[in-house]
């Protein structure tokens, strides 16, 4: 067994998933203009258990209060996060399924490996390992709406299985929040027609 460093401890109360009225919450997500369609899809993926963390992009000069208020209304755990690269600060709001996950990501934001991030963001392990280059990767055209919104770099050997996974996640998102489908289709058609 690989040596592990289990030095991150969290209060058990922080490990509990938020109690959320899924129908009410997804209705709010669907109707808000504060989130992009991709952010809406990512939050719904988190609500139905396919992601453990996601993020909401914000302009570093923007007022974060409306988005934070929305996330509070949704009952989601969140905190501001940022990094500076070549003198430019990039800011976002980190969103997590549990308070413990949020604490973990915020506390270790400079230490998280790409593999850890891939798992937390809900990618299949083979997908993440392909992205990192630990197994052969495959660049694949994103032919379906599910692949457009949910996928990244595929692994060579398991790309079909990964595609099936993204299709099943997409089906669950649409089942959970049918109203999001038209918004997603509109943006997808606009993006792929250019």
Buried (B, 14 or more C-beta within 10 A) or exposed (E): EEEEEEEEEBEEEBEEEBEEEEEEBBEEBBEBEBBEBBBBBBBBBBBBEBBBBBBBBBEEEEEBEEBBEBBEEBBBBBBBBEEEEEEEEEBBBBBBBBBBBBBBBEEEEEEBEEBBBBBBBBBBBBBBBBBBEEBEBEEBEBEBBBBBBBBBBBBEEBBEEBBEBBBEBBEBBBEBBEEBBEBBEEBBEEEEEE
